[in-house]
Amino acid sequence: MKSMNLKNKIFLFDVNHTLINTAMGHLHAMRSMEQKLIEAKVEKDKANKIIKHVHYITSLMIVGFLMVNEDEWDDVPGGREAYKELISKIHIHQKLIYKKWGFIKKWSREVFLKIAADLMGINLNSKIIKIVVDAHWNAITEKAKPFSSAKILFKELKKRNIPVYLLTSSDGRLLFKNETFFYDPSYSEQSKKKRMEQLRKDGLYFDDIIVGDPEDKPSKDFFLKGISIAHRASRRNINPKDMVIVGNSYEDDLDVPINELGFGLGILVDKSISRSHMSKNIIELNDLRKIINLL
């Protein structure tokens, strides 16, 4: 592959499914959550049922996120009505958050856990909810290791002193008090940053982490936050054309930076979208290591 002279560029990477496989830790996370419920004196059978429902909620949310054709709902237990009912419950639990911020964190595991526990007639206090959800994210972090191709690429970027930033969505961490959920962007952001720091120990070098709190992907404000952080770190004005964005989703990772903010190059590491729908400033690669050939 022909060199594109990217040595003076700034690289921004999506994390999940671009650099690491978070799906690897899902079952481990479910077991860890169940164990913490049992340690909190929840009966083993009920703890198991609660976590099975958390798994169902998570799966239903993923289906809703990925759904393209309405006909596909016919193959989903409960169908579209179950998804709409779930979204309604999530909104109810976060009505104060929506009133204050104008959005909800619909992937909040704290809310998933509360919905599942309520269904089983189990009242969980704030301490238990935090402990159980902490166990979930710690388990994900423990099992979701970087792809070998990512480690090789990042080693090369470090050798060439190329600035690297991670762009990652919020974990949607919420605080629970007096039967009400609250959102503190700093708490949620720092929780995710702390998890992502483990990637340094796993072989990934980077300058900083941009987390989707309060603004998340694919909003323009999220990516502007990334530009601002890179600007402060470099102590120089940064032209968006000097930025390279790498991700596995055109819609979430590349569309806004390339088409609205004028990033110089987008690299899609997934072949799920037709070339006809993409900007000329986006290239497709099936292996992160091929980026080395562009430097």
ABEGO torsion letter per residue (X at the ends): XBBAGAAABBBBBBABGAABBAAAAAAAAAAAAAAAAAAAGBBAAAAAAAAAAAAAAAAAAAAAAABABAAAAAABBGEAAAAAAAAAAAAAAAAAAAAAAGBBBAABAAAAAAAAAAAAGBBBBAAAAAAAAAAAAAAAAAABBBBAAAAAAAAAAAAAGBBBBBBBBBAGBBBBBGGBBBBBAAAAAAAAAAAAAAAAAAGBBBABBBBBOABBOABAAAAAAAAAAAAAAAGBBBBAAABBBBBABAAAAAAAAAAAAGBABBBBABAABBAAABBAABBBBABAAAAAAAX
